[in-house]
Amino acid sequence: MRPNEIQKQLKAQPFVPMRIHISDGSHYDIRHPEMVIVSHMVISVAVYEETDTSMPERVILCDPVHITRLEPIPLRASERGQIHL
C-alpha cells in the first residue's frame, strides 16, 4: 500500500481506529494515529499490551508493500469518548 494513503487515513478527522493487515497474515489494531510513523521505506507500528497502555511493548517495522489493507475497527465500549493509545 502506498505510504501516502496510509498517512491520509491516519490524518483523517475524526480519526477512525483501524486494523492494518500484513501480507504474512498478521494484523495490528491502531486505536490512535500516534501509534504509527509513516515514511517512504518503512511503516513503524507501536504495539501495546492490553493491560498496559502507558508504553509500547514493542515496535514492528514493515515495508509498505506488505500492508495489504486497512479496515475500520469498532471502538470498545470503554473507549467511546476517550482517547487511548
C-alpha positions in Angstrom: 0.0 0.0 0.0 1.3 3.5 -0.8 2.6 5.3 2.3 0.7 8.5 1.4 -2.6 6.5 1.5 -1.7 5.2 5.0 -0.8 8.8 6.1 -4.1 10.1 4.7 -6.1 7.6 6.8 -4.1 8.4 9.9 -4.7 12.2 9.4 -8.5 11.8 8.8 -10.7 14.0 11.0 -12.2 12.5 13.0 -9.7 9.6 13.3 -11.2 6.2 12.7 -9.5 3.4 14.5 -8.2 0.8 12.0 -6.6 -2.6 11.6 -3.5 -2.9 9.5 -3.2 -6.2 7.7 0.2 -7.5 6.7 1.0 -10.0 3.9 2.3 -12.6 6.4 -1.3 -12.8 7.9 -0.6 -10.7 11.0 -2.6 -7.6 11.8 -2.3 -4.7 14.2 -5.0 -2.5 15.7 -4.4 1.2 15.5 -6.5 3.0 18.1 -4.7 6.3 17.9 -2.8 7.9 15.0 0.3 8.4 17.1 0.8 4.7 17.2 2.1 4.8 13.6 5.0 6.5 11.9 5.0 6.5 8.1 8.0 7.0 5.9 8.6 6.1 2.2 10.5 3.0 3.1 9.1 1.7 6.4 5.9 1.9 8.5 6.6 1.7 12.3 3.7 0.5 14.5 3.8 0.7 18.3 2.3 -2.4 19.8 0.8 -2.1 23.3 -0.2 -4.8 25.9 -3.9 -4.8 26.6 -3.2 -4.2 30.3 -0.5 -1.5 30.0 -1.1 1.3 27.5 1.5 3.7 29.1 4.3 2.5 26.9 4.6 0.2 23.9 5.6 -3.4 24.4 7.4 -3.4 21.1 7.6 -1.7 17.7 7.1 -3.5 14.4 8.7 -2.3 11.2 7.0 -3.1 7.9 7.7 -2.4 4.3 4.6 -0.5 3.0 4.3 -3.0 0.1 3.5 -5.7 2.7 0.5 -3.8 4.0 -2.4 -5.5 2.2 -5.3 -3.5 3.6 -6.6 -1.1 6.2 -10.1 -1.7 7.7 -12.0 0.3 10.3 -12.5 -1.3 13.7 -15.3 -0.6 16.2 -14.4 1.2 19.4 -14.8 -0.8 22.6 -17.5 0.4 24.9 -14.8 1.6 27.3 -13.1 3.7 24.6 -16.1 5.7 23.4 -15.5 9.3 24.1 -11.9 8.7 25.2 -8.5 8.7 23.5 -6.3 5.7 24.3 -3.1 4.5 22.8 
